[in-house]
């Protein structure tokens, strides 16, 4: 009972999940419970059968799931009344009560406990009260109750505590109610509520949640109080009225649902009258996933904002890796099973909202929109070890508006078909796979192409052979038993030249240069461009694998492409052919052979220029939990050169008291952060710096985030949070920012999703 009450005081937005009951059998009630045996042990025992019993000295009384320990206990059998005095302790449903005197009708669980202290071992918390009245097995009431997860050794008040004049708990209605509640931190009252209610399990309950507050360089101080609405077991909503000191009043709304075949959420942020811009500002997002029993699967991802400057003024509300490119993406698919093989039919519509920037040099090139995209993929079942696949699509490509205008790039329709037929041979030590493929496309454009036509098509075949081997041997490094592999690989590709310079390019781009893309038949992504090729890609990878765990401890790779003729097809129709016979050399490596260290690097070296054109390196030192240092360097010659540092590290550990809610609140101070520095521009592009103080029973966080949104413009956000372990989090939550940006960052506490703390009017 008390365990459920304390868990209910903890605050976090509850998860929306459907879970079956884990209770195998109900607790016996009524006459069934009365038939359960009574066990009484003591140093000295006097009893009259069916009348009463008196026990003294190390008394232990057990009945109906209740355990009572005391110096002295009397039990009246006709009234089922137990009276315990002297070092009384009662254990029930995981909770422990201690005090000087208890009177209890055991089966009905009616009675009172004077001046009890209670412990909740599962939460590492507890408290005390002047009196607890047990009204029945489901209802109880505490007077002048105090609750905390900090040590309660009597040396002084805990660092934080929650006081209440009266607390009522009702397990049947799954509700707790506290009157005159005051939250106190370091001796200072920080939150007071006349009436506080909470659920006594993981069930959700409607009501006001603890306040949020932020400090932002563009909006000023922000203060919001969320209201949680438990609409149904599978639907809920949260409304957060917020005041922004520079901009005015705002409202944030979130609606979530979880149906048997569908789930999703809708978010709406509304600022009716922005005092800075003089207009209404808004954003909304909608995410949905679902499926039907007959095999259809579908999802939607929609994101829209009111104006181009929204991503600069409200960067924390743009939850996207491309804050200036917001999607409207709706798609559906269905698996197919036919006598000839398996397949997939799919449909999609994709559009973009492209946001302009105040900085005229911050240009953005938006991708094409697909409205619609209709496709079919088949994998025919062939005998003789043959493998085949076919894909065909029809797409309508359009251009999004940018700052109210549309560019002059071609738009129109494209039909394409991709097919391949291969015959693999080999086993775990070698493979050989010859493959024949084709790429056929037909275009109907809205504007004339460079040769004046609006209709065109082409057919491009490709033949390739992929082969490789895997050698293994046992080795030993640094006293560790390892298994080393040597994996050479060759890929031969022959694709005839087809002139594509006059055709539109809707979706092709250069592939990233790595050990995966280097072994692809086409160096371009998408469908519209297929490079002519008569080339051989050769490479080798060697790995060292821990013989006991199977974990890869080190990897080295080297690969290069050899062209036997010029490559005439390029992305830019006016570009010169590639006459370089030897491609850039790709070198990759990674190791965690040295304990606590991990190193990863990739280098693209141009033999003609005799210099590195691209490189990336990352080193991480992680000697233990909550200790991580990282540094990464990336180079794209002529484009960018970046250095990034990340850290989570203890910089101070208190010695006055040990750390931990069970034994003390001596604290540890951690520094956290990430720094991104542009070496080519000689400026910091983004930075995160903060401190986390873990006192065992509470955690304080202060995090400053600065993000560049232009060559000479940036936004700054300050997040403050107080986490009272076992109770609630107050302030703004920077944890997602830390997890997303600091490699190896770990939460100081495992995340929980307890029921919300609810304030009643």
C-alpha positions in Angstrom: 0.0 0.0 0.0 2.6 2.5 1.0 4.9 1.3 -1.8 2.2 2.2 -4.3 1.6 5.5 -2.7 5.2 6.6 -2.8 5.6 5.4 -6.4 2.6 7.4 -7.3 4.3 10.6 -6.1 7.0 10.3 -8.7 6.5 12.3 -11.8 7.1 11.6 -15.5 4.8 11.6 -18.5 3.3 8.1 -18.4 3.8 5.7 -21.3 0.9 4.8 -23.4 1.0 1.0 -23.4 -1.4 -1.9 -23.3 -0.1 -4.5 -20.9 -1.6 -7.8 -19.6 -1.8 -8.3 -15.9 1.2 -10.1 -14.4 -0.8 -11.2 -11.3 -1.3 -14.9 -11.6 -3.9 -15.3 -8.8 -6.0 -12.8 -6.8 -5.1 -12.3 -3.1 -7.5 -14.4 -1.0 -10.4 -12.3 0.4 -13.2 -12.9 2.9 -13.8 -16.3 4.3 -11.0 -17.7 2.2 -8.5 -15.4 3.8 -9.8 -16.3 7.3 -8.9 -19.9 6.7 -5.2 -19.0 6.2 -3.1 -20.2 9.2 -1.9 -17.9 12.1 1.7 -18.3 13.1 3.0 -16.8 16.4 6.6 -17.1 17.7 8.2 -15.5 20.7 10.6 -16.1 23.6 7.7 -16.5 25.9 4.2 -17.4 24.9 0.9 -17.8 26.9 -2.2 -18.8 25.0 -5.8 -19.9 25.6 -7.1 -21.8 22.5 -9.8 -19.8 20.5 -9.6 -17.0 23.1 -6.3 -15.0 23.3 -2.6 -15.2 23.4 0.2 -13.1 24.9 3.7 -13.2 23.5 6.8 -11.5 24.8 10.4 -11.2 23.6 11.3 -11.2 19.9 7.7 -11.7 18.9 6.8 -12.6 15.3 3.1 -12.8 14.2 2.1 -14.0 10.7 -1.3 -14.2 9.1 -2.9 -13.4 5.8 0.2 -11.9 4.2 0.9 -9.6 7.2 4.0 -10.0 9.4 4.2 -8.2 12.8 7.3 -8.1 14.9 7.4 -6.5 18.4 8.7 -6.8 22.0 5.2 -7.7 23.2 2.0 -8.7 21.4 -1.4 -9.7 22.6 -3.9 -11.3 20.3 -7.7 -11.6 21.0 -9.0 -14.3 18.7 -12.8 -13.6 18.9 -12.2 -10.0 17.8 -9.1 -10.8 15.6 -7.4 -7.9 17.4 -3.6 -7.8 17.7 -2.0 -5.1 20.0 1.8 -4.7 19.7 4.1 -2.5 21.7 7.8 -1.9 21.8 9.9 -1.8 18.6 6.9 -2.7 16.5 7.5 -3.5 12.9 4.9 -4.5 10.3 5.6 -5.9 6.8 2.9 -5.9 4.2 3.1 -5.9 0.4 6.7 -4.9 0.3 6.3 -2.0 2.8 7.9 -1.8 6.2 6.4 0.2 9.1 8.2 0.8 12.4 6.8 2.5 15.5 6.1 2.2 19.3 2.5 0.9 19.2 0.1 -0.9 16.8 -3.5 -2.0 17.2 -4.8 -4.0 14.2 -7.8 -6.3 13.4 -5.7 -8.5 11.2 -8.1 -10.1 8.7 -10.1 -6.9 8.2 -6.9 -4.8 8.4 -8.5 -2.2 10.6 -6.6 -0.3 13.3 -4.0 2.3 13.8 -0.2 2.8 14.1 1.2 5.5 16.3 4.2 7.6 15.2 5.3 5.1 12.5 8.3 5.4 10.2 7.9 3.6 6.9 10.4 2.2 4.3 9.9 1.4 0.7 12.9 -0.8 -0.2 12.1 -1.0 -3.9 12.2 2.7 -4.2 15.0 3.4 -1.7 12.6 5.9 0.0 10.4 6.3 3.0 9.1 8.7 5.6 7.2 9.1 8.8 3.8 10.2 10.2 2.2 11.0 13.5 -0.4 8.3 13.0 -1.6 5.9 10.4 -5.2 4.7 10.5 -6.0 1.5 8.6 -9.7 1.8 7.6 -9.8 -1.6 5.9 -7.6 -3.7 3.6 -8.0 -1.1 0.8 -8.1 2.2 2.6 -5.8 4.0 5.0 -5.1 7.5 6.2 -1.8 9.2 7.4 -1.7 12.3 9.5 1.3 14.8 9.3 3.1 12.6 6.8 6.7 13.2 5.5 8.2 11.4 2.5 11.7 11.5 1.1 14.3 9.2 -0.6 17.2 10.9 1.2 18.7 9.3 4.3 16.5 9.5 7.4 19.1 8.8 10.2 17.8 11.5 12.5 20.8 13.8 12.1 18.7 16.4 10.5 16.0 17.0 7.8 16.6 15.3 4.5 17.8 17.4 1.6 14.3 17.2 0.1 11.0 16.1 1.6 7.3 16.2 0.9 5.1 17.1 3.8 1.3 16.7 3.9 -1.2 17.3 6.7 -3.2 14.3 5.7 -2.8 11.5 3.1 -5.6 9.2 2.1 -5.1 6.0 0.1 -7.8 4.0 -1.6 -6.6 0.8 -3.4 -10.1 0.0 -4.7 -10.4 3.3 -6.6 -6.7 3.3 -7.2 -6.4 6.9 -5.9 -4.4 8.7 -3.3 -5.1 12.2 -2.0 -2.9 14.5 0.0 -4.1 17.6 1.7 -1.8 20.6 2.6 1.1 19.2 0.6 4.4 21.2 0.6 7.6 20.2 -1.3 10.7 21.4 0.5 14.3 21.4 -0.9 17.3 22.2 1.3 15.0 23.6 3.9 13.2 25.9 1.5 9.6 25.3 0.4 9.5 25.3 -3.4 6.0 24.0 -4.2 2.8 24.1 -2.2 -0.6 22.6 -3.2 -3.7 22.6 -1.1 -4.8 19.2 -2.6 -2.7 16.7 -4.4 -4.0 13.5 -5.9 -2.2 10.6 -7.6 -2.9 7.1 -8.8 -1.5 4.2 -6.8 -0.2 2.1 -9.7 1.0 2.6 -13.2 -2.5 3.7 -14.2 -2.7 7.3 -15.4 -4.8 10.0 -13.9 -6.0 13.4 -15.1 -4.7 16.6 -13.5 -2.0 19.2 -13.4 1.7 18.2 -13.6 4.8 19.9 -12.1 5.8 23.1 -13.9 8.3 23.5 -16.8 10.6 26.4 -17.2 13.3 27.4 -19.7 15.5 30.4 -20.6 16.0 31.1 -24.3 17.9 33.9 -26.0 15.0 34.5 -28.5 12.0 34.0 -26.4 13.2 35.0 -22.9 12.0 33.1 -19.8 9.4 30.4 -20.4 7.1 29.1 -17.8 4.5 26.4 -18.4 2.3 24.1 -16.3 1.1 21.0 -18.1 -2.4 19.5 -17.7 -2.6 15.8 -18.3 -5.9 14.3 -19.5 -6.4 10.6 -19.3 -9.1 10.2 -22.0 -9.1 6.4 -22.0 -6.8 3.5 -21.3 -5.4 3.8 -24.8 -5.7 7.6 -25.4 -4.4 10.7 -23.6 -3.6 14.3 -24.1 -1.4 16.9 -22.5 -2.1 20.7 -22.6 0.7 23.1 -21.6 -0.2 26.7 -21.2 3.1 28.7 -21.3 4.1 32.3 -20.8 7.1 33.6 -22.9 8.3 36.9 -21.4 9.4 38.3 -24.8 6.6 36.8 -27.0 3.5 36.3 -25.0 1.2 33.4 -24.1 1.4 30.1 -25.9 -0.3 26.7 -25.8 1.4 23.3 -26.5 -0.8 20.3 -27.1 0.0 16.6 -27.5 -2.5 13.8 -28.2 -1.5 10.2 -28.2 -3.4 7.0 -29.1 -2.8 3.3 -29.2 -5.3 1.2 -31.0 -5.1 -2.6 -31.7 -3.8 -1.9 -35.2 -2.8 1.8 -35.1 -0.8 4.1 -33.0 0.4 7.7 -33.3 0.6 11.2 -31.9 -0.4 14.7 -32.8 1.5 17.8 -31.5 0.3 21.4 -31.9 2.2 24.5 -30.7 0.3 27.7 -30.9 1.5 31.3 -30.2 -1.6 33.4 -31.0 0.1 36.8 -30.9 3.9 36.9 -31.1 4.9 40.3 -29.7 8.3 40.1 -31.5 7.1 39.3 -35.0 3.5 40.8 -34.6 1.8 37.7 -36.0 0.4 34.3 -35.1 3.1 31.5 -35.0 2.3 27.8 -35.0 3.7 24.3 -35.8 2.1 20.9 -35.9 3.3 17.4 -36.4 1.5 14.2 -36.9 3.0 10.7 -36.8 1.0 7.5 -37.4 1.8 3.9 -38.0 -0.7 1.1 -38.5 -1.6 -2.0 -40.4 -4.6 -4.2 -41.3 -4.9 -8.0 -40.7 -5.1 -8.6 -44.5 -1.5 -7.4 -44.9 -1.6 -3.6 -45.5 0.9 -1.5 -43.5 0.9 2.3 -43.6 2.5 5.3 -41.9 2.4 9.0 -42.0 4.9 11.7 -41.0 3.7 15.3 -41.4 5.4 18.5 -40.1 4.3 22.0 -40.9 5.2 25.5 -39.4 3.7 28.9 -39.9 6.6 30.8 -41.4 10.2 30.6 -42.7 11.7 32.1 -39.5 10.2 29.5 -37.3 13.2 27.2 -37.3 15.4 30.1 -36.2 13.1 31.4 -33.4 12.0 28.1 -32.0 14.8 25.6 -32.7 13.7 23.3 -29.8 10.3 22.7 -31.5 11.9 21.4 -34.7 12.6 17.8 -34.0 14.3 17.0 -37.3 17.9 16.4 -38.5 17.0 18.8 -41.3 15.3 21.8 -39.6 14.8 23.7 -42.8 13.3 20.8 -44.7 10.0 19.6 -43.2 8.3 16.5 -44.6 4.8 15.5 -45.5 5.2 11.8 -46.1 2.4 9.3 -46.4 3.0 5.8 -47.5 1.3 2.4 -47.6 2.5 -1.1 -48.6 1.3 -4.7 -48.7 3.3 -7.9 -49.0 2.3 -10.3 -51.8 2.6 -14.1 -52.0 2.0 -15.5 -55.4 2.6 -19.0 -56.9 5.6 -17.4 -58.7 7.2 -15.8 -55.6 6.9 -13.0 -53.0 6.5 -9.3 -53.6 5.5 -5.9 -52.3 3.1 -3.3 -53.7 3.5 0.2 -52.3 2.3 3.8 -52.7 3.7 7.0 -51.4 3.2 10.8 -51.5 6.1 13.0 -50.3 6.2 16.8 -50.2 8.4 19.3 -48.5 8.1 22.6 -46.7 11.4 24.4 -47.4 12.2 27.2 -44.9 14.3 30.2 -46.0 16.9 31.8 -43.8 17.5 35.4 -42.9 21.1 35.0 -43.9 21.1 35.2 -47.8 24.2 33.1 -48.0 22.6 30.1 -46.2 21.2 28.6 -49.4 19.3 25.2 -49.5 18.6 23.0 -52.4 15.4 21.0 -51.8 14.9 17.5 -53.2 12.1 16.7 -55.6 8.6 15.9 -54.3 6.9 12.7 -55.3 3.1 13.0 -55.8 2.5 10.2 -56.2 5.0 7.2 -56.1 3.4 3.9 -57.1 5.6 0.8 -57.1 5.7 -3.0 -57.3 8.6 -5.3 -56.2 8.8 -9.0 -57.1 11.2 -11.8 -56.2 10.3 -14.7 -58.5 11.0 -18.2 -57.2 13.4 -19.8 -59.7 15.1 -23.2 -59.6 18.7 -24.1 -60.2 20.0 -21.7 -57.5 19.0 -18.6 -59.6 17.9 -15.5 -57.8 15.9 -12.7 -59.4 14.2 -9.4 -58.5 12.2 -6.8 -60.4 11.1 -3.4 -59.3 8.9 -1.0 -61.3 7.6 2.4 -60.3 5.6 5.4 -61.6 6.5 8.8 -60.1 5.2 12.3 -60.5 8.1 14.7 -59.6 7.4 18.3 -58.6 9.4 21.1 -57.0 8.6 22.6 -53.6 8.2 26.4 -53.1 11.1 28.2 -51.5 10.2 31.7 -50.1 7.1 31.7 -52.2 8.8 30.9 -55.5 9.5 27.8 -57.5 12.8 27.1 -59.3 13.1 26.3 -63.0 14.1 22.7 -62.7 12.3 20.1 -64.8 9.2 18.5 -63.4 7.2 15.6 -64.8 6.5 11.9 -64.8 8.9 9.0 -64.8 8.3 5.2 -65.2 11.2 3.0 -64.5 11.9 -0.7 -64.1 15.0 -2.3 -62.4 15.7 -6.0 -62.7 18.5 -8.4 -61.9 19.3 -12.1 -62.3 22.2 -13.8 -60.4 23.5 -17.2 -59.6 25.5 -17.4 -56.4 28.0 -20.2 -55.6 30.0 -20.7 -52.5 29.9 -21.5 -48.8 31.2 -19.8 -45.6 34.8 -19.6 -46.9 34.2 -18.2 -50.5 31.6 -16.9 -52.9 31.2 -16.2 -56.6 28.2 -14.3 -57.9 27.7 -13.4 -61.6 24.8 -11.0 -62.1 23.0 -9.4 -65.0 20.9 -6.3 -64.4 19.0 -3.6 -66.3 17.7 -0.1 -65.7 15.0 1.1 -68.0 13.3 4.5 -67.6 10.8 6.6 -69.6 10.2 10.3 -69.0 7.3 12.7 -69.7 8.3 16.2 -68.6 6.3 19.4 -68.2 9.0 21.5 -69.7 11.1 20.7 -72.8 14.4 19.0 -72.1 17.6 20.4 -73.4 17.0 18.8 -76.8 13.5 20.2 -77.0 11.7 16.9 -76.4 9.2 16.3 -73.6 9.2 12.5 -73.9 12.3 10.3 -73.8 13.5 7.0 -72.6 16.6 4.7 -72.3 17.6 1.1 -71.5 20.9 0.3 -69.7 22.2 -3.2 -69.0 24.9 -4.1 -66.5 26.9 -7.2 -66.0 29.0 -7.9 -62.9 30.9 -10.6 -61.0 31.4 -10.4 -57.3 33.8 -12.8 -55.6 35.7 -13.1 -52.4 37.2 -15.5 -49.8 37.5 -15.6 -46.0 40.6 -17.0 -44.4 40.9 -17.5 -40.6 43.7 -18.2 -38.1 44.1 -18.2 -34.4 46.3 -15.4 -32.8 47.0 -13.8 -29.5 47.4 -10.1 -28.7 47.9 -8.5 -25.3 47.2 -11.8 -23.6 43.9 -12.3 -25.4 42.9 -15.2 -27.6 41.8 -13.8 -30.9 40.7 -15.2 -34.3 42.1 -13.2 -37.3 40.3 -13.2 -40.7 41.6 -12.2 -44.1 38.8 -11.3 -46.5 39.9 -10.3 -50.0 37.2 -9.3 -52.5 36.9 -8.4 -56.2 34.0 -6.8 -58.1 34.0 -6.6 -61.8 31.4 -4.3 -63.5 30.7 -3.7 -67.2 28.0 -1.2 -68.1 27.9 0.2 -71.7 27.7 4.0 -72.3 24.3 5.5 -72.8 24.0 9.3 -73.2 21.9 10.6 -70.3 22.9 14.3 -70.4 19.7 15.4 -71.9 17.4 13.6 -69.5 16.2 15.1 -66.2 17.8 14.1 -63.0 15.1 13.7 -60.3 16.8 11.6 -57.7 20.4 10.7 -58.5 23.4 11.8 -56.4 26.9 10.7 -55.6 27.2 7.8 -53.2 29.1 8.3 -50.1 32.6 6.9 -50.6 33.0 3.9 -48.2 33.7 0.2 -48.2 30.0 -0.5 -48.8 29.4 1.9 -51.7 32.7 1.0 -53.3 31.3 -2.4 -54.0 28.2 -1.1 -55.8 27.8 -1.4 -59.5 26.6 2.2 -59.9 28.4 5.1 -58.1 25.2 7.1 -58.2 22.1 6.7 -56.0 18.6 6.8 -57.4 17.5 5.8 -60.9 18.2 8.7 -63.3 21.9 8.3 -63.7 23.7 5.0 -64.4 27.5 5.3 -64.9 29.1 3.6 -67.8 31.8 1.3 -66.4 34.5 -1.2 -67.3 36.2 -1.5 -64.0 37.4 -3.7 -61.2 37.2 -3.0 -57.5 39.7 -4.8 -55.3 39.9 -4.7 -51.6 40.8 -6.6 -48.5 39.6 -6.6 -44.9 41.2 -8.2 -41.9 39.5 -8.6 -38.6 40.5 -9.7 -35.1 37.7 -11.3 -33.2 37.7 -12.2 -29.5 37.7 -16.0 -29.4 35.6 -16.1 -26.2 32.9 -13.4 -26.8 32.8 -13.1 -30.6 33.2 -9.3 -30.4 35.3 -7.6 -33.1 38.3 -6.0 -31.4 40.1 -4.6 -34.5 39.4 -4.1 -38.2 41.5 -2.9 -41.1 40.3 -2.4 -44.6 41.7 -1.2 -47.9 40.0 -0.9 -51.3 40.5 0.8 -54.7 38.7 0.9 -58.0 40.5 0.4 -61.4 38.9 1.8 -64.5 39.8 0.2 -67.8 38.1 3.1 -69.8 36.9 6.6 -69.1 33.7 7.2 -67.3 31.6 9.5 -69.5 28.4 9.7 -67.5 28.5 12.4 -64.8 25.9 14.1 -62.6 26.6 17.4 -64.2 25.8 17.2 -67.9 28.6 19.7 -68.7 31.3 18.0 -66.6 34.3 16.4 -68.2 34.6 12.6 -68.3 36.5 10.8 -65.5 39.8 9.8 -67.1 41.5 8.8 -63.8 42.4 5.1 -64.2 42.9 4.5 -60.4 40.2 5.8 -58.1 40.9 7.2 -54.7 42.2 4.7 -52.2 39.9 4.0 -49.2 41.4 3.0 -45.9 39.3 2.2 -42.9 40.2 0.9 -39.5 38.7 0.5 -36.0 39.9 -1.0 -32.8 38.9 -1.6 -29.2 41.8 -3.9 -28.4 43.1 -1.6 -25.7 40.6 -1.7 -22.7 38.5 1.4 -22.3 39.6 2.8 -25.7 37.9 2.8 -29.1 39.4 4.2 -32.3 37.7 4.5 -35.6 39.0 6.1 -38.8 38.4 6.3 -42.6 40.7 8.0 -45.1 40.1 8.7 -48.8 43.4 9.3 -50.5 43.9 10.7 -54.0 47.0 9.2 -55.6 47.1 11.8 -58.4 47.0 14.7 -56.0 49.1 12.8 -53.4 46.9 14.1 -50.6 43.9 13.1 -48.5 40.7 14.5 -49.9 38.3 13.2 -47.2 38.9 11.8 -43.7 37.1 11.1 -40.5 38.6 9.9 -37.2 37.0 9.3 -33.8 38.6 8.3 -30.5 36.6 7.4 -27.4 37.9 6.8 -23.9 35.4 5.2 -21.6 37.0 3.6 -18.5 33.7 3.1 -16.6 30.1 4.2 -16.1 29.5 8.0 -16.4 33.1 8.5 -17.6 33.5 9.2 -21.3 35.8 11.4 -23.4 35.6 11.6 -27.2 37.2 13.5 -30.0 36.4 13.4 -33.7 37.8 15.0 -36.8 36.2 15.2 -40.2 37.7 16.7 -43.4 36.2 17.3 -46.8 38.9 19.0 -48.8 37.7 22.4 -50.1 34.3 22.1 -48.3 34.7 21.8 -44.5 37.0 20.8 -41.7 35.4 20.0 -38.3 36.6 19.1 -34.9 34.2 17.8 -32.2 34.8 17.1 -28.5 32.4 15.4 -26.1 32.6 14.5 -22.5 30.8 13.2 -19.4 33.3 13.1 -16.5 33.2 13.5 -12.7 35.1 16.6 -11.6 34.3 16.5 -7.9 33.3 13.8 -5.4 32.0 14.7 -1.9 33.7 12.9 1.0 31.6 14.0 3.9 28.9 11.4 3.3 28.7 8.4 1.0 26.7 8.6 -2.2 23.4 6.8 -2.5 19.8 7.1 -1.4 20.1 4.2 1.0 23.2 5.4 2.8 23.8 9.1 2.2 23.6 12.1 0.0 27.3 12.9 -0.5 27.4 14.2 -4.0 29.4 13.8 -7.2 29.7 16.7 -9.7 29.9 15.7 -13.4 30.9 17.9 -16.3 29.0 17.2 -19.6 29.2 18.8 -23.0 30.0 18.8 -26.7 31.9 21.3 -28.8 31.8 21.5 -32.6 34.4 23.7 -34.1 34.7 24.6 -37.8 38.4 24.8 -38.6 37.7 26.1 -42.0 35.6 29.0 -40.7 37.5 29.4 -37.4 34.4 29.5 -35.3 32.3 27.3 -33.0 29.2 26.1 -34.9 27.5 24.5 -31.9 28.2 23.8 -28.3 26.7 22.2 -25.2 28.1 22.6 -21.8 26.6 21.7 -18.4 27.0 20.3 -14.9 25.1 17.4 -13.3 25.3 17.0 -9.5 24.3 13.6 -8.2 23.5 13.7 -4.5 22.1 10.2 -4.4 18.5 11.2 -3.6 18.4 14.2 -5.9 20.1 15.3 -9.1 20.6 18.9 -10.3 21.3 19.7 -13.9 22.2 22.9 -15.7 22.9 22.8 -19.4 23.7 25.6 -21.8 23.2 24.9 -25.5 24.3 27.3 -28.3 23.4 26.5 -31.9 24.5 28.4 -35.0 21.8 29.3 -37.4 23.8 31.4 -39.8 27.3 32.8 -40.4 26.8 35.5 -37.7 23.7 34.3 -35.8 23.1 31.8 -33.1 20.5 30.8 -30.5 21.2 30.1 -26.8 19.1 27.9 -24.5 19.6 27.4 -20.8 18.0 24.3 -19.2 17.6 23.9 -15.4 16.3 20.7 -13.9 15.9 19.3 -10.4 15.3 15.6 -10.2 14.0 14.4 -6.9 14.7 10.6 -7.0 11.5 8.7 -6.3 9.3 11.7 -6.6 9.5 14.1 -9.6 11.5 16.2 -12.1 11.0 19.9 -12.0 12.1 22.3 -14.8 13.1 21.7 -18.4 14.5 18.3 -19.4 17.9 18.4 -21.1 18.4 14.6 -21.1 17.5 14.0 -24.7 19.9 16.7 -25.9 22.7 15.1 -23.9 22.0 11.6 -25.2 21.7 12.8 -28.8 24.9 14.8 -28.8 27.4 13.3 -26.3 28.9 9.9 -27.5 28.7 7.4 -24.7 26.6 9.5 -22.4 24.7 7.6 -19.7 21.8 8.7 -17.5 22.7 8.9 -13.9 19.5 7.1 -13.1 17.6 4.6 -15.2 14.5 6.2 -16.7 11.3 5.3 -15.0 7.7 6.1 -16.0 5.8 6.4 -12.7 2.4 7.9 -12.5 2.1 11.7 -12.6 1.9 14.0 -9.7 -1.5 15.7 -9.9 -2.6 18.9 -8.5 -6.4 19.4 -7.9 -8.1 22.7 -7.9 
